[in-house]
Amino acid sequence: MIHPAVVGCEIYQDLALSLTGKFNVLGINNYNLHNRPYIPTLAALASYYLQHMLQRGMPRDRPVKLLGWSLGGVIALEIAAQLEERGFKQVHVCLLDSLYQTDVQKRVAPGMLATLLKAIGLEGEAAKRAIQAEETELSINNQAVSSPLRHTQVTLLKATEFFDLSDSGAEEGREVLTIGDNGVGSICSSLNIVPLAANHHSIILCHQEIAAALSGSHSRKSSPV
């Protein structure tokens, strides 16, 4: 489970507990929140995380499942691309409403984070770290994956409800809802889309649906792209 922007992998704690007995879960924490200098590129950050994952043992002949929420999904896609370069062919990426190379995300500018932090109750030192890393995380979120995914199966859990947490994002938030594949279809050849009755921020609470996506049992409801 790869961290989103603003916070670390602790955001997945309840989800990970709900998967007890089904999956062995490894959380990838947010390097740029806690370390200097920042790792400023998507490829370098994914490579750093992948090196630590490989140290725990990842045989090429066994399935690898990657999950990421928002920015974490973009990082997961890059990790999948690097795994394919290493010969891995059984990779499944589960995206929690991640956007990829859309005009909407490219219009997000540094300085818009404060409203979100206030809305989700993040304050003090944690908020300070998030604001300091904002520009770097926005840049990483807008970078392209190093190569198209040829073997990786991608499942996009797509939020279908609108919830505005920005100063100016009402129109853009609704625009995101009209992008059927969140832009992800441009990078992978195997994409299943699972619409969920949730917004971008509440989707992390959809434990049952996420477990179903990770296990592949959502295939009947999904739409291949």
Residue, then its C-alpha position, 0 to 999 in steps of 0.5 A: m500500500i503506497h501512501p497518498a500525498v499529504v500523509g503517510c501509509e498510516i492512512y491505510q491502517d484500518l483498511a489493512l486490518s480489514l484485510t487480515g487473513k486475506f493478504n500480507v500487507l506492506g505499507i510504503n511510507n511517505y519519504n518526502l514528508h520526513n526526509r531531506p533532500y526530497i526525491p523530486t521525480l516519480a521514477a526515482l521515488a518509485s525506484y527507491y520504494l521498489q528497492h526496499m520492497l525487493q529486499r523483503g523478497m519478491p519472486r518473479d513467478r508470484p503475483v504482486k499486488l500494489l494499491g495506491w490512493s490518489l498520488g499513491g496510485v500514480i507511484a504504484l503505476e511507476i513501480a509496476a512499470q519498473l517491475e515489468e522491466r525486471g521481468f515481472k508479469q503477474v502484477h496487479v495495480c489497484l487504484l483508489d480514484s487516482l488521476y493520470q495526466t489529466d488537465v484537471q490535476k495539471r491545473v492544481a497549483p501550490g498553495m491550494l493545500a491549506t484548505l484541504l488540510k483544514a477540512i481533514g483536520l490535519e494540523g501542527e507539525a504534520a500540516k507543516r510537513a505537508i505544506q513544505a512538500e506540496e510543490t514536490e508532491l504536485s510535481i510528482n503527481n503530474q509526471a508520466v510513467s516511464s513506460p506503458l504497462r504491457h502485462t500489468q492488470v489495473t483496477l480503477l476504483k472510481a469515485t462517483e460522488f462529488f465533494d469539494l474541499s478546495d477554494s476553487g475546485a467545484e467546477e473542476g471536481r465535477e469535471v473529474l467525475t466526467i473522466g470515465d477512466n481518470g486518464v489511466g487508460s492511456i498508460c495500460s492495456s488492461l484496465n477494469i473500472v469499478p464505479l463506487a458510491a463514494n467521493h475521492h476522500s471517502i473511498i478509502l473507507c470502502h473496505q469491502e469493495i477494495a478487498a473484492a478488487l484486490s482479490g479479483s472478484h469485481s471483474r463481473k462489474s468492471s468495464p474493460v477499456 
